[in-house]
Amino acid sequence: IKLIVPWSPGGGTDVLARIIAAKLSENLKQQVVVENKAGASSLIGMTALAAAAPDGYTFALATSNLASNPYLYAKHPFDVSRDLTPVVLVSKGVYAMAVHPSMPVNTVGELAALAKANPDKYNAAMIGAGAPPHLALTQFTSMTGSKIVGINYKGAGPAMAATVAGETQLLFSSYATMQPMVEAGRLRVIAVTSAKRTAAAPQVPTATESGLPGFVFDEWYAIFAPAKTPRVAIDRINQEVRKVLEMPDIRERMRGLASEPAAGTPEALGEFVRTEMARFSKLIAEN
């Protein structure tokens, strides 16, 4: 069984995929192989899934880009509702705002003031043009009247590495991706962009608490299959993933990565994605 990850190795999606794949391999008694197909804000990997044979052996771990990409590309290569089959919502994660330790800021307000006083002096690592981190940067500069240069990277891993190295000074990414560097003191988180604080870092305020009302960007992860994949295969993977998500050690590990286990039926995932697509359509039109 192949599980496509449409992002580079080392990012939050890749880490989560490998956790799930390892347990599925044990439970199914056959190997579940993670295959990274990064690029174009996850389009390369998800297009590969849409074109794959619907044999029940090919799946992908999609992110919220799946819901935003159709409104960003004039020639989106596939139709989400027609060419993909929802399997299961795996989890909902938390995005965070982090800065390089050399930045003389500890709060969102201080960052906004510094960036506003120094137009285009600072760089922010983006993960896919039009992806939630990019939209977060756009909304941040719009709300604060600041000017920060966005630099696009193929995935969360390279974006984080650039910020750790000082090539960029600001990073919008999943907390799961940056957590090891935060704990090592090589990144400093100044806010999370979820609606409420995360248990993984309860001391970190939300962006809304920090003076950006309504500034909410969440990450989610869900498994999809090619259209026309047999229902028996969809149901089997749905059931097996839900079993994995009920394991205490997996739930604890995911929560440590600021990712809350989800689950649910394929139909529930389909409805969730339709709601997300409507939300992103409005957000992108306004920005």
CORSUL-V179310 format. One record per pair of residues at least 12 apart in sequence whose ideal C-beta (glycine too) atoms are under 7 Angstrom apart, sorted by the first residue. I is the first residue (numbers start at 1). J is the second residue. D is the distance in whole Angstrom. If there is no record, write none. Layout:
i: (I I)
j: (J J)
d: (D D)
This chain:
i: (1 1 1 2 2 2 2 3 3 3 3 3 3 3 3 4 4 4 4 4 4 5 5 5 5 5 5 6 6 6 6 6 6 6 6 7 7 7 7 7 8 8 8 8 8 8 9 9 10 11 11 11 11 12 12 12 12 12 13 13 13 14 15 15 16 16 16 16 16 17 17 18 19 19 20 20 20 21 23 23 23 24 24 27 27 28 38 38 39 41 41 41 41 41 41 42 42 42 42 43 43 45 46 46 46 47 47 49 49 49 50 50 50 50 52 54 54 54 54 54 56 56 56 58 58 59 59 59 59 59 60 61 61 61 62 62 63 63 63 64 64 64 64 65 65 66 66 67 67 67 67 68 68 68 68 68 69 70 71 71 71 72 72 80 82 83 84 84 84 85 85 85 85 85 85 86 86 86 86 86 86 87 87 87 87 87 87 87 87 88 88 88 88 88 88 88 88 88 89 89 89 89 89 89 89 90 90 90 90 90 91 91 91 91 91 91 92 92 92 92 93 93 93 93 93 93 93 93 94 94 94 94 94 94 94 94 95 95 95 95 95 95 95 95 95 95 95 96 96 96 96 96 96 96 97 97 97 97 97 97 98 98 98 98 98 98 98 99 99 99 99 99 100 100 100 101 101 101 102 103 105 106 107 107 108 108 108 108 108 108 109 109 111 112 112 115 115 115 116 116 116 119 120 120 122 122 122 123 123 123 123 124 124 124 124 124 124 124 124 125 125 125 125 125 125 125 126 126 126 126 127 127 127 127 127 128 129 130 132 132 133 133 134 135 135 135 136 136 136 137 137 138 139 139 142 143 143 148 151 156 156 156 159 159 160 160 160 160 163 164 164 164 171 174 175 175 175 175 175 176 176 176 179 189 189 191 191 191 191 191 192 192 193 193 193 193 194 194 194 195 198 199 200 200 200 200 222 223 223 234 238 242 245 245)
j: (30 32 57 33 35 57 58 17 21 32 33 34 59 60 61 35 37 45 48 49 60 17 34 35 36 45 61 37 38 42 44 45 46 60 62 36 38 42 155 156 36 38 154 155 157 158 36 157 157 155 156 157 177 93 156 174 176 177 61 63 221 36 176 257 61 90 91 221 259 34 61 34 250 253 90 241 244 34 244 247 250 240 244 240 243 240 154 155 154 65 69 128 129 130 131 63 65 66 128 69 77 60 60 62 66 77 78 84 224 226 78 83 84 226 226 225 226 227 228 229 229 230 233 225 226 87 223 224 225 237 224 90 221 223 222 224 219 220 221 132 219 220 276 128 131 80 273 273 276 277 280 130 131 132 280 284 130 277 280 281 284 130 284 273 227 227 224 226 227 224 225 226 227 229 234 222 224 266 269 270 273 223 224 225 234 237 238 266 269 222 223 238 241 242 263 264 266 269 220 222 262 263 264 269 272 221 222 223 241 262 221 254 259 260 261 262 218 220 260 262 174 176 218 219 220 221 258 259 174 175 192 194 198 218 219 258 132 133 136 172 173 174 192 193 217 218 219 173 175 178 189 191 192 193 172 189 190 191 193 207 163 171 178 182 187 188 189 111 169 170 188 190 163 166 169 185 186 188 166 169 190 190 190 210 190 191 207 210 211 212 210 211 190 144 146 146 147 148 144 145 146 147 147 149 148 169 170 149 151 168 169 137 148 149 150 168 170 171 172 151 153 159 162 163 168 171 150 151 152 153 153 155 156 159 173 152 152 284 217 219 172 173 150 217 283 287 172 193 217 150 172 287 215 287 287 212 215 170 168 173 174 177 171 173 173 177 178 181 187 181 186 187 187 219 192 198 200 201 258 257 258 259 257 201 204 204 205 206 207 210 204 206 207 215 216 217 206 216 218 216 258 255 255 256 257 258 269 237 241 266 266 263 261 263)
d: (7 5 5 5 6 6 5 6 5 6 7 5 5 7 6 5 6 5 6 5 4 5 6 7 5 7 6 6 7 4 7 3 5 6 7 7 5 6 4 7 6 4 5 3 5 6 5 6 3 5 3 5 5 6 6 4 4 4 6 6 6 7 6 7 7 7 7 6 6 5 5 6 7 7 7 7 6 5 4 7 7 6 6 6 7 6 5 5 6 5 6 3 6 6 5 6 4 7 7 6 7 6 6 6 6 5 6 7 6 6 4 4 6 6 5 7 4 6 4 4 6 5 3 7 6 6 5 7 5 6 5 7 6 6 5 5 6 7 6 5 6 5 7 6 5 6 7 6 4 5 5 6 7 7 4 7 7 7 6 5 5 4 7 7 6 5 5 7 6 6 5 7 6 5 6 7 6 5 4 4 7 4 6 6 6 5 6 6 7 7 5 5 5 7 6 7 7 6 7 5 4 7 5 5 6 4 6 6 7 6 5 6 4 6 5 5 6 5 5 6 5 6 7 4 7 7 6 4 7 5 5 5 5 7 7 4 7 7 7 6 7 6 7 4 5 7 6 7 4 6 5 7 5 7 6 7 5 5 7 7 7 5 5 7 4 6 5 7 6 6 5 6 6 5 5 7 7 6 7 5 7 6 6 6 6 5 6 4 6 6 7 6 6 4 6 4 7 5 6 6 4 4 5 6 5 5 6 5 5 4 6 5 5 7 5 6 4 7 7 6 6 4 5 5 4 5 5 6 5 7 6 6 5 5 6 7 6 7 5 7 4 6 7 7 6 6 5 6 5 5 6 5 6 6 7 6 7 6 6 5 6 4 6 6 6 6 6 6 6 6 5 6 7 5 6 6 6 7 4 4 6 6 7 7 5 6 6 6 5 5 5 6 5 6 6 4 6 7 6 5 5 6 7 6 7 4 6 7 6 6 6 5 4 5)
